[in-house]
Amino acid sequence: GEMAIEEQPCSGHASTARSEDNIVKIRNLINENRRKTINQLEDLFGLSWSSIRRILKVDLQMRRLATKFVPRLLTRDQRDHHIQKTIQIFSTKSSQTMNYDAMGTIQKVNNSQVNGSQLAHLVQKKLVR
């Protein structure tokens, strides 16, 4: 039999699956539609499931959240936007003061108005978790 393996063709996908070109293509497609699955990307690009997963997790630093891929960290602007939206939600629901218990669930405390310092405390407490 043959002993040399250097000249034998390799099975599987090429080792260039994580090329910059593929990373950019996957990033653009995910940004257009975050509900794409790894299986759909596999069919579109002809790359292995594990290569696409590695591109998403390692190269693009994304993770699956519910049914879509999202960046792991929010930008400063996104974080500020989320804080403002949270304050708006709490302000509109000011007749129902919310409090978080040890398990992180919301419990209704009373029907008094939420003042600014209580609201800031609740928002900051939730962001720390």
N, CA, C and O atoms as a GROMACS GRO file, in nm:
protein
  516
    1GLY      N    1   0.080  -0.118   0.000
    1GLY     CA    2   0.000   0.000   0.000
    1GLY      C    3   0.085   0.126   0.000
    1GLY      O    4   0.207   0.121   0.016
    2GLU      N    5   0.019   0.233  -0.017
    2GLU     CA    6   0.085   0.363  -0.018
    2GLU      C    7   0.107   0.414   0.123
    2GLU      O    8   0.020   0.397   0.209
    3MET      N    9   0.223   0.475   0.148
    3MET     CA   10   0.255   0.526   0.281
    3MET      C   11   0.253   0.678   0.286
    3MET      O   12   0.230   0.735   0.393
    4ALA      N   13   0.276   0.745   0.175
    4ALA     CA   14   0.282   0.891   0.176
    4ALA      C   15   0.141   0.949   0.177
    4ALA      O   16   0.057   0.914   0.094
    5ILE      N   17   0.116   1.039   0.271
    5ILE     CA   18  -0.016   1.100   0.278
    5ILE      C   19  -0.015   1.245   0.231
    5ILE      O   20  -0.121   1.307   0.219
    6GLU      N   21   0.103   1.301   0.203
    6GLU     CA   22   0.113   1.440   0.161
    6GLU      C   23   0.042   1.466   0.030
    6GLU      O   24  -0.014   1.574   0.010
    7GLU      N   25   0.043   1.369  -0.060
    7GLU     CA   26  -0.014   1.388  -0.193
    7GLU      C   27  -0.159   1.345  -0.202
    7GLU      O   28  -0.222   1.363  -0.306
    8GLN      N   29  -0.213   1.290  -0.095
    8GLN     CA   30  -0.351   1.246  -0.095
    8GLN      C   31  -0.444   1.367  -0.081
    8GLN      O   32  -0.417   1.456  -0.001
    9PRO      N   33  -0.553   1.372  -0.157
    9PRO     CA   34  -0.648   1.482  -0.140
    9PRO      C   35  -0.718   1.470  -0.005
    9PRO      O   36  -0.754   1.361   0.039
   10CYS      N   37  -0.736   1.583   0.060
   10CYS     CA   38  -0.802   1.585   0.191
   10CYS      C   39  -0.953   1.583   0.173
   10CYS      O   40  -1.007   1.640   0.078
   11SER      N   41  -1.019   1.517   0.265
   11SER     CA   42  -1.165   1.518   0.262
   11SER      C   43  -1.216   1.639   0.340
   11SER      O   44  -1.142   1.696   0.420
   12GLY      N   45  -1.340   1.677   0.316
   12GLY     CA   46  -1.398   1.789   0.390
   12GLY      C   47  -1.377   1.921   0.320
   12GLY      O   48  -1.330   1.927   0.206
   13HIS      N   49  -1.413   2.027   0.390
   13HIS     CA   50  -1.403   2.162   0.334
   13HIS      C   51  -1.260   2.213   0.343
   13HIS      O   52  -1.180   2.166   0.423
   14ALA      N   53  -1.230   2.309   0.260
   14ALA     CA   54  -1.097   2.369   0.259
   14ALA      C   55  -1.070   2.440   0.391
   14ALA      O   56  -1.162   2.485   0.459
   15SER      N   57  -0.944   2.450   0.425
   15SER     CA   58  -0.906   2.514   0.551
   15SER      C   59  -0.921   2.666   0.543
   15SER      O   60  -0.895   2.735   0.642
   16THR      N   61  -0.961   2.716   0.429
   16THR     CA   62  -0.979   2.861   0.412
   16THR      C   63  -1.122   2.904   0.441
   16THR      O   64  -1.164   3.012   0.400
   17ALA      N   65  -1.197   2.821   0.511
   17ALA     CA   66  -1.337   2.853   0.539
   17ALA      C   67  -1.350   2.982   0.618
   17ALA      O   68  -1.447   3.056   0.600
   18ARG      N   69  -1.255   3.009   0.707
   18ARG     CA   70  -1.262   3.130   0.790
   18ARG      C   71  -1.183   3.244   0.728
   18ARG      O   72  -1.114   3.318   0.798
   19SER      N   73  -1.192   3.258   0.598
   19SER     CA   74  -1.122   3.367   0.529
   19SER      C   75  -1.193   3.499   0.558
   19SER      O   76  -1.310   3.501   0.596
   20GLU      N   77  -1.122   3.607   0.538
   20GLU     CA   78  -1.179   3.741   0.562
   20GLU      C   79  -1.300   3.765   0.472
   20GLU      O   80  -1.397   3.828   0.513
   21ASP      N   81  -1.294   3.713   0.350
   21ASP     CA   82  -1.405   3.728   0.256
   21ASP      C   83  -1.531   3.661   0.309
   21ASP      O   84  -1.639   3.720   0.306
   22ASN      N   85  -1.518   3.537   0.358
   22ASN     CA   86  -1.633   3.465   0.413
   22ASN      C   87  -1.687   3.533   0.539
   22ASN      O   88  -1.808   3.539   0.559
   23ILE      N   89  -1.598   3.584   0.621
   23ILE     CA   90  -1.640   3.652   0.745
   23ILE      C   91  -1.723   3.776   0.710
   23ILE      O   92  -1.826   3.800   0.772
   24VAL      N   93  -1.677   3.853   0.612
   24VAL     CA   94  -1.750   3.974   0.571
   24VAL      C   95  -1.886   3.938   0.513
   24VAL      O   96  -1.986   4.002   0.544
   25LYS      N   97  -1.890   3.834   0.428
   25LYS     CA   98  -2.017   3.792   0.368
   25LYS      C   99  -2.117   3.748   0.475
   25LYS      O  100  -2.234   3.786   0.470
   26ILE      N  101  -2.070   3.670   0.571
   26ILE     CA  102  -2.159   3.622   0.677
   26ILE      C  103  -2.205   3.738   0.764
   26ILE      O  104  -2.322   3.746   0.800
   27ARG      N  105  -2.114   3.830   0.797
   27ARG     CA  106  -2.152   3.948   0.877
   27ARG      C  107  -2.261   4.028   0.806
   27ARG      O  108  -2.360   4.066   0.868
   28ASN      N  109  -2.244   4.053   0.676
   28ASN     CA  110  -2.342   4.131   0.601
   28ASN      C  111  -2.477   4.061   0.596
   28ASN      O  112  -2.581   4.125   0.612
   29LEU      N  113  -2.476   3.931   0.574
   29LEU     CA  114  -2.602   3.856   0.567
   29LEU      C  115  -2.672   3.853   0.702
   29LEU      O  116  -2.794   3.868   0.708
   30ILE      N  117  -2.598   3.835   0.809
   30ILE     CA  118  -2.657   3.833   0.944
   30ILE      C  119  -2.711   3.971   0.978
   30ILE      O  120  -2.817   3.981   1.041
   31ASN      N  121  -2.642   4.077   0.939
   31ASN     CA  122  -2.691   4.212   0.967
   31ASN      C  123  -2.820   4.242   0.892
   31ASN      O  124  -2.904   4.318   0.940
   32GLU      N  125  -2.837   4.183   0.774
   32GLU     CA  126  -2.960   4.200   0.697
   32GLU      C  127  -3.076   4.123   0.761
   32GLU      O  128  -3.188   4.174   0.769
   33ASN      N  129  -3.048   4.001   0.806
   33ASN     CA  130  -3.153   3.917   0.865
   33ASN      C  131  -3.092   3.836   0.978
   33ASN      O  132  -3.026   3.734   0.954
   34ARG      N  133  -3.114   3.880   1.100
   34ARG     CA  134  -3.055   3.815   1.217
   34ARG      C  135  -3.122   3.682   1.252
   34ARG      O  136  -3.077   3.613   1.343
   35ARG      N  137  -3.226   3.647   1.183
   35ARG     CA  138  -3.296   3.521   1.211
   35ARG      C  139  -3.243   3.404   1.128
   35ARG      O  140  -3.298   3.294   1.134
   36LYS      N  141  -3.139   3.427   1.051
   36LYS     CA  142  -3.079   3.318   0.973
   36LYS      C  143  -3.020   3.215   1.068
   36LYS      O  144  -2.962   3.249   1.171
   37THR      N  145  -3.036   3.089   1.032
   37THR     CA  146  -2.979   2.982   1.114
   37THR      C  147  -2.844   2.941   1.056
   37THR      O  148  -2.811   2.973   0.942
   38ILE      N  149  -2.769   2.870   1.136
   38ILE     CA  150  -2.639   2.819   1.089
   38ILE      C  151  -2.661   2.723   0.972
   38ILE      O  152  -2.583   2.722   0.877
   39ASN      N  153  -2.767   2.644   0.979
   39ASN     CA  154  -2.797   2.550   0.869
   39ASN      C  155  -2.825   2.625   0.739
   39ASN      O  156  -2.782   2.582   0.632
   40GLN      N  157  -2.898   2.736   0.746
   40GLN     CA  158  -2.925   2.816   0.627
   40GLN      C  159  -2.796   2.876   0.572
   40GLN      O  160  -2.774   2.877   0.451
   41LEU      N  161  -2.711   2.926   0.661
   41LEU     CA  162  -2.583   2.982   0.617
   41LEU      C  163  -2.495   2.873   0.556
   41LEU      O  164  -2.423   2.898   0.459
   42GLU      N  165  -2.502   2.754   0.612
   42GLU     CA  166  -2.426   2.641   0.560
   42GLU      C  167  -2.466   2.612   0.415
   42GLU      O  168  -2.380   2.590   0.330
   43ASP      N  169  -2.597   2.614   0.388
   43ASP     CA  170  -2.645   2.590   0.252
   43ASP      C  171  -2.606   2.702   0.157
   43ASP      O  172  -2.570   2.677   0.042
   44LEU      N  173  -2.612   2.826   0.205
   44LEU     CA  174  -2.580   2.941   0.120
   44LEU      C  175  -2.432   2.949   0.083
   44LEU      O  176  -2.399   2.979  -0.032
   45PHE      N  177  -2.344   2.923   0.178
   45PHE     CA  178  -2.202   2.943   0.157
   45PHE      C  179  -2.125   2.815   0.127
   45PHE      O  180  -2.010   2.822   0.081
   46GLY      N  181  -2.184   2.700   0.151
   46GLY     CA  182  -2.114   2.575   0.127
   46GLY      C  183  -2.003   2.547   0.226
   46GLY      O  184  -1.911   2.471   0.198
   47LEU      N  185  -2.012   2.609   0.344
   47LEU     CA  186  -1.913   2.586   0.450
   47LEU      C  187  -1.970   2.489   0.551
   47LEU      O  188  -2.091   2.466   0.556
   48SER      N  189  -1.884   2.432   0.631
   48SER     CA  190  -1.930   2.338   0.733
   48SER      C  191  -2.002   2.413   0.845
   48SER      O  192  -1.980   2.532   0.866
   49TRP      N  193  -2.089   2.341   0.914
   49TRP     CA  194  -2.166   2.397   1.026
   49TRP      C  195  -2.072   2.453   1.131
   49TRP      O  196  -2.093   2.562   1.183
   50SER      N  197  -1.967   2.376   1.164
   50SER     CA  198  -1.874   2.419   1.269
   50SER      C  199  -1.793   2.542   1.226
   50SER      O  200  -1.761   2.626   1.310
   51SER      N  201  -1.760   2.553   1.098
   51SER     CA  202  -1.686   2.671   1.051
   51SER      C  203  -1.772   2.796   1.062
   51SER      O  204  -1.724   2.902   1.104
   52ILE      N  205  -1.899   2.786   1.025
   52ILE     CA  206  -1.989   2.901   1.035
   52ILE      C  207  -2.011   2.938   1.180
   52ILE      O  208  -2.012   3.056   1.215
   53ARG      N  209  -2.028   2.839   1.265
   53ARG     CA  210  -2.046   2.865   1.408
   53ARG      C  211  -1.922   2.936   1.464
   53ARG      O  212  -1.935   3.031   1.542
   54ARG      N  213  -1.803   2.890   1.425
   54ARG     CA  214  -1.679   2.950   1.473
   54ARG      C  215  -1.666   3.095   1.423
   54ARG      O  216  -1.621   3.182   1.498
   55ILE      N  217  -1.705   3.120   1.299
   55ILE     CA  218  -1.702   3.257   1.246
   55ILE      C  219  -1.794   3.346   1.328
   55ILE      O  220  -1.757   3.457   1.366
   56LEU      N  221  -1.916   3.298   1.356
   56LEU     CA  222  -2.012   3.378   1.431
   56LEU      C  223  -1.965   3.403   1.574
   56LEU      O  224  -1.973   3.516   1.623
   57LYS      N  225  -1.915   3.300   1.640
   57LYS     CA  226  -1.878   3.313   1.782
   57LYS      C  227  -1.742   3.379   1.802
   57LYS      O  228  -1.728   3.467   1.886
   58VAL      N  229  -1.642   3.337   1.727
   58VAL     CA  230  -1.506   3.383   1.750
   58VAL      C  231  -1.475   3.510   1.671
   58VAL      O  232  -1.434   3.611   1.729
   59ASP      N  233  -1.496   3.505   1.542
   59ASP     CA  234  -1.458   3.618   1.457
   59ASP      C  235  -1.554   3.737   1.470
   59ASP      O  236  -1.510   3.852   1.476
   60LEU      N  237  -1.685   3.710   1.474
   60LEU     CA  238  -1.784   3.818   1.482
   60LEU      C  239  -1.832   3.842   1.624
   60LEU      O  240  -1.908   3.936   1.648
   61GLN      N  241  -1.789   3.760   1.717
   61GLN     CA  242  -1.825   3.771   1.858
   61GLN      C  243  -1.976   3.785   1.877
   61GLN      O  244  -2.024   3.876   1.944
   62MET      N  245  -2.048   3.693   1.815
   62MET     CA  246  -2.193   3.691   1.828
   62MET      C  247  -2.235   3.565   1.900
   62MET      O  248  -2.161   3.466   1.907
   63ARG      N  249  -2.355   3.571   1.955
   63ARG     CA  250  -2.412   3.453   2.018
   63ARG      C  251  -2.559   3.450   1.986
   63ARG      O  252  -2.618   3.552   1.951
   64ARG      N  253  -2.618   3.333   1.999
   64ARG     CA  254  -2.760   3.319   1.970
   64ARG      C  255  -2.838   3.365   2.092
   64ARG      O  256  -2.812   3.323   2.205
   65LEU      N  257  -2.934   3.451   2.068
   65LEU     CA  258  -3.021   3.499   2.174
   65LEU      C  259  -3.163   3.479   2.123
   65LEU      O  260  -3.206   3.546   2.029
   66ALA      N  261  -3.235   3.389   2.186
   66ALA     CA  262  -3.369   3.352   2.141
   66ALA      C  263  -3.357   3.297   1.999
   66ALA      O  264  -3.308   3.185   1.981
   67THR      N  265  -3.400   3.372   1.898
   67THR     CA  266  -3.397   3.319   1.761
   67THR      C  267  -3.314   3.402   1.666
   67THR      O  268  -3.333   3.395   1.545
   68LYS      N  269  -3.222   3.483   1.719
   68LYS     CA  270  -3.140   3.562   1.629
   68LYS      C  271  -3.002   3.582   1.688
   68LYS      O  272  -2.981   3.567   1.808
   69PHE      N  273  -2.906   3.616   1.602
   69PHE     CA  274  -2.770   3.640   1.646
   69PHE      C  275  -2.755   3.788   1.680
   69PHE      O  276  -2.800   3.874   1.605
   70VAL      N  277  -2.692   3.815   1.792
   70VAL     CA  278  -2.670   3.953   1.836
   70VAL      C  279  -2.526   3.969   1.882
   70VAL      O  280  -2.464   3.871   1.925
   71PRO      N  281  -2.473   4.089   1.874
   71PRO     CA  282  -2.339   4.112   1.929
   71PRO      C  283  -2.338   4.086   2.079
   71PRO      O  284  -2.439   4.109   2.146
   72ARG      N  285  -2.227   4.039   2.133
   72ARG     CA  286  -2.218   4.010   2.276
   72ARG      C  287  -2.227   4.134   2.362
   72ARG      O  288  -2.290   4.132   2.468
   73LEU      N  289  -2.166   4.242   2.319
   73LEU     CA  290  -2.162   4.364   2.398
   73LEU      C  291  -2.235   4.476   2.326
   73LEU      O  292  -2.226   4.488   2.204
   74LEU      N  293  -2.306   4.556   2.403
   74LEU     CA  294  -2.371   4.672   2.345
   74LEU      C  295  -2.271   4.786   2.332
   74LEU      O  296  -2.179   4.800   2.413
   75THR      N  297  -2.291   4.867   2.231
   75THR     CA  298  -2.210   4.988   2.221
   75THR      C  299  -2.261   5.086   2.326
   75THR      O  300  -2.367   5.066   2.384
   76ARG      N  301  -2.186   5.191   2.350
   76ARG     CA  302  -2.225   5.291   2.450
   76ARG      C  303  -2.360   5.354   2.412
   76ARG      O  304  -2.445   5.374   2.499
   77ASP      N  305  -2.379   5.384   2.283
   77ASP     CA  306  -2.505   5.444   2.238
   77ASP      C  307  -2.622   5.348   2.258
   77ASP      O  308  -2.730   5.390   2.300
   78GLN      N  309  -2.602   5.219   2.227
   78GLN     CA  310  -2.708   5.121   2.245
   78GLN      C  311  -2.744   5.108   2.392
   78GLN      O  312  -2.862   5.099   2.427
   79ARG      N  313  -2.643   5.107   2.479
   79ARG     CA  314  -2.667   5.095   2.622
   79ARG      C  315  -2.747   5.216   2.672
   79ARG      O  316  -2.843   5.199   2.747
   80ASP      N  317  -2.707   5.336   2.631
   80ASP     CA  318  -2.779   5.457   2.671
   80ASP      C  319  -2.923   5.455   2.620
   80ASP      O  320  -3.016   5.496   2.691
   81HIS      N  321  -2.942   5.407   2.497
   81HIS     CA  322  -3.076   5.396   2.440
   81HIS      C  323  -3.162   5.301   2.524
   81HIS      O  324  -3.278   5.331   2.553
   82HIS      N  325  -3.106   5.187   2.562
   82HIS     CA  326  -3.180   5.090   2.643
   82HIS      C  327  -3.215   5.148   2.780
   82HIS      O  328  -3.324   5.124   2.832
   83ILE      N  329  -3.123   5.224   2.838
   83ILE     CA  330  -3.151   5.286   2.968
   83ILE      C  331  -3.266   5.385   2.955
   83ILE      O  332  -3.357   5.386   3.038
   84GLN      N  333  -3.263   5.467   2.850
   84GLN     CA  334  -3.370   5.565   2.830
   84GLN      C  335  -3.504   5.497   2.807
   84GLN      O  336  -3.606   5.542   2.861
   85LYS      N  337  -3.506   5.389   2.729
   85LYS     CA  338  -3.631   5.316   2.706
   85LYS      C  339  -3.682   5.255   2.836
   85LYS      O  340  -3.802   5.254   2.862
   86THR      N  341  -3.591   5.203   2.918
   86THR     CA  342  -3.630   5.145   3.046
   86THR      C  343  -3.690   5.251   3.136
   86THR      O  344  -3.791   5.227   3.203
   87ILE      N  345  -3.630   5.368   3.139
   87ILE     CA  346  -3.683   5.478   3.220
   87ILE      C  347  -3.822   5.517   3.170
   87ILE      O  348  -3.911   5.543   3.251
   88GLN      N  349  -3.840   5.521   3.038
   88GLN     CA  350  -3.972   5.553   2.983
   88GLN      C  351  -4.076   5.450   3.024
   88GLN      O  352  -4.188   5.485   3.061
   89ILE      N  353  -4.039   5.322   3.018
   89ILE     CA  354  -4.132   5.216   3.057
   89ILE      C  355  -4.169   5.229   3.203
   89ILE      O  356  -4.286   5.221   3.239
   90PHE      N  357  -4.068   5.249   3.288
   90PHE     CA  358  -4.097   5.264   3.431
   90PHE      C  359  -4.179   5.390   3.458
   90PHE      O  360  -4.264   5.389   3.547
   91SER      N  361  -4.154   5.496   3.384
   91SER     CA  362  -4.228   5.620   3.405
   91SER      C  363  -4.375   5.603   3.368
   91SER      O  364  -4.463   5.653   3.438
   92THR      N  365  -4.401   5.532   3.259
   92THR     CA  366  -4.540   5.511   3.218
   92THR      C  367  -4.612   5.416   3.312
   92THR      O  368  -4.735   5.420   3.323
   93LYS      N  369  -4.539   5.333   3.378
   93LYS     CA  370  -4.597   5.238   3.474
   93LYS      C  371  -4.574   5.286   3.616
   93LYS      O  372  -4.563   5.205   3.709
   94SER      N  373  -4.566   5.418   3.635
   94SER     CA  374  -4.529   5.473   3.765
   94SER      C  375  -4.631   5.441   3.874
   94SER      O  376  -4.600   5.449   3.992
   95SER      N  377  -4.752   5.405   3.835
   95SER     CA  378  -4.851   5.372   3.937
   95SER      C  379  -4.826   5.233   3.996
   95SER      O  380  -4.887   5.197   4.097
   96GLN      N  381  -4.738   5.157   3.935
   96GLN     CA  382  -4.705   5.024   3.986
   96GLN      C  383  -4.556   5.016   4.011
   96GLN      O  384  -4.479   4.988   3.920
   97THR      N  385  -4.514   5.042   4.134
   97THR     CA  386  -4.372   5.036   4.167
   97THR      C  387  -4.324   4.892   4.154
   97THR      O  388  -4.388   4.800   4.204
   98MET      N  389  -4.211   4.875   4.087
   98MET     CA  390  -4.155   4.741   4.068
   98MET      C  391  -4.034   4.724   4.157
   98MET      O  392  -3.962   4.820   4.186
   99ASN      N  393  -4.011   4.601   4.201
   99ASN     CA  394  -3.894   4.568   4.280
   99ASN      C  395  -3.846   4.431   4.235
   99ASN      O  396  -3.928   4.344   4.204
  100TYR      N  397  -3.716   4.410   4.232
  100TYR     CA  398  -3.660   4.281   4.193
  100TYR      C  399  -3.623   4.202   4.317
  100TYR      O  400  -3.557   4.254   4.407
  101ASP      N  401  -3.665   4.076   4.321
  101ASP     CA  402  -3.626   3.993   4.435
  101ASP      C  403  -3.493   3.924   4.405
  101ASP      O  404  -3.430   3.953   4.303
  102ALA      N  405  -3.451   3.835   4.492
  102ALA     CA  406  -3.320   3.770   4.478
  102ALA      C  407  -3.309   3.688   4.350
  102ALA      O  408  -3.198   3.669   4.299
  103MET      N  409  -3.420   3.641   4.297
  103MET     CA  410  -3.419   3.560   4.176
  103MET      C  411  -3.428   3.645   4.049
  103MET      O  412  -3.429   3.592   3.938
  104GLY      N  413  -3.436   3.778   4.066
  104GLY     CA  414  -3.442   3.866   3.950
  104GLY      C  415  -3.580   3.882   3.892
  104GLY      O  416  -3.596   3.938   3.784
  105THR      N  417  -3.683   3.833   3.962
  105THR     CA  418  -3.818   3.848   3.913
  105THR      C  419  -3.878   3.977   3.967
  105THR      O  420  -3.840   4.025   4.074
  106ILE      N  421  -3.971   4.033   3.893
  106ILE     CA  422  -4.033   4.159   3.933
  106ILE      C  423  -4.148   4.129   4.028
  106ILE      O  424  -4.232   4.043   4.002
  107GLN      N  425  -4.150   4.202   4.139
  107GLN     CA  426  -4.260   4.190   4.234
  107GLN      C  427  -4.324   4.326   4.251
  107GLN      O  428  -4.254   4.428   4.261
  108LYS      N  429  -4.456   4.329   4.255
  108LYS     CA  430  -4.527   4.455   4.275
  108LYS      C  431  -4.520   4.490   4.423
  108LYS      O  432  -4.557   4.410   4.508
  109VAL      N  433  -4.471   4.610   4.454
  109VAL     CA  434  -4.453   4.651   4.593
  109VAL      C  435  -4.575   4.727   4.642
  109VAL      O  436  -4.636   4.687   4.741
  110ASN      N  437  -4.612   4.836   4.574
  110ASN     CA  438  -4.728   4.915   4.613
  110ASN      C  439  -4.776   4.997   4.494
  110ASN      O  440  -4.722   4.984   4.384
  111ASN      N  441  -4.874   5.078   4.517
  111ASN     CA  442  -4.929   5.159   4.408
  111ASN      C  443  -4.888   5.305   4.418
  111ASN      O  444  -4.954   5.391   4.359
  112SER      N  445  -4.782   5.337   4.490
  112SER     CA  446  -4.738   5.476   4.502
  112SER      C  447  -4.659   5.517   4.378
  112SER      O  448  -4.620   5.433   4.297
  113GLN      N  449  -4.636   5.646   4.363
  113GLN     CA  450  -4.560   5.698   4.250
  113GLN      C  451  -4.412   5.664   4.265
  113GLN      O  452  -4.360   5.659   4.376
  114VAL      N  453  -4.346   5.640   4.153
  114VAL     CA  454  -4.202   5.615   4.153
  114VAL      C  455  -4.133   5.749   4.135
  114VAL      O  456  -4.158   5.820   4.038
  115ASN      N  457  -4.045   5.785   4.230
  115ASN     CA  458  -3.972   5.910   4.211
  115ASN      C  459  -3.842   5.883   4.137
  115ASN      O  460  -3.805   5.768   4.115
  116GLY      N  461  -3.773   5.989   4.098
  116GLY     CA  462  -3.652   5.976   4.016
  116GLY      C  463  -3.544   5.892   4.078
  116GLY      O  464  -3.481   5.812   4.008
  117SER      N  465  -3.519   5.907   4.209
  117SER     CA  466  -3.411   5.830   4.272
  117SER      C  467  -3.446   5.682   4.280
  117SER      O  468  -3.359   5.597   4.263
  118GLN      N  469  -3.574   5.650   4.304
  118GLN     CA  470  -3.615   5.509   4.305
  118GLN      C  471  -3.598   5.450   4.166
  118GLN      O  472  -3.549   5.337   4.151
  119LEU      N  473  -3.638   5.525   4.065
  119LEU     CA  474  -3.628   5.478   3.928
  119LEU      C  475  -3.483   5.455   3.888
  119LEU      O  476  -3.451   5.351   3.830
  120ALA      N  477  -3.396   5.549   3.918
  120ALA     CA  478  -3.254   5.534   3.886
  120ALA      C  479  -3.195   5.412   3.957
  120ALA      O  480  -3.115   5.339   3.899
  121HIS      N  481  -3.235   5.391   4.083
  121HIS     CA  482  -3.186   5.276   4.159
  121HIS      C  483  -3.231   5.145   4.094
  121HIS      O  484  -3.152   5.052   4.081
  122LEU      N  485  -3.358   5.138   4.054
  122LEU     CA  486  -3.409   5.016   3.991
  122LEU      C  487  -3.340   4.989   3.858
  122LEU      O  488  -3.305   4.874   3.828
  123VAL      N  489  -3.319   5.092   3.778
  123VAL     CA  490  -3.253   5.075   3.648
  123VAL      C  491  -3.109   5.030   3.669
  123VAL      O  492  -3.065   4.937   3.602
  124GLN      N  493  -3.035   5.095   3.758
  124GLN     CA  494  -2.896   5.058   3.783
  124GLN      C  495  -2.886   4.917   3.839
  124GLN      O  496  -2.796   4.842   3.801
  125LYS      N  497  -2.977   4.880   3.928
  125LYS     CA  498  -2.976   4.745   3.986
  125LYS      C  499  -2.994   4.641   3.877
  125LYS      O  500  -2.927   4.538   3.878
  126LYS      N  501  -3.084   4.667   3.782
  126LYS     CA  502  -3.108   4.573   3.674
  126LYS      C  503  -2.988   4.566   3.581
  126LYS      O  504  -2.956   4.458   3.531
  127LEU      N  505  -2.919   4.678   3.556
  127LEU     CA  506  -2.804   4.678   3.466
  127LEU      C  507  -2.685   4.604   3.525
  127LEU      O  508  -2.603   4.550   3.451
  128VAL      N  509  -2.675   4.600   3.657
  128VAL     CA  510  -2.562   4.534   3.722
  128VAL      C  511  -2.574   4.383   3.707
  128VAL      O  512  -2.472   4.315   3.699
  129ARG      N  513  -2.693   4.331   3.702
  129ARG     CA  514  -2.714   4.186   3.694
  129ARG      C  515  -2.655   4.127   3.571
  129ARG      O  516  -2.663   4.006   3.549
   0.00000   0.00000   0.00000
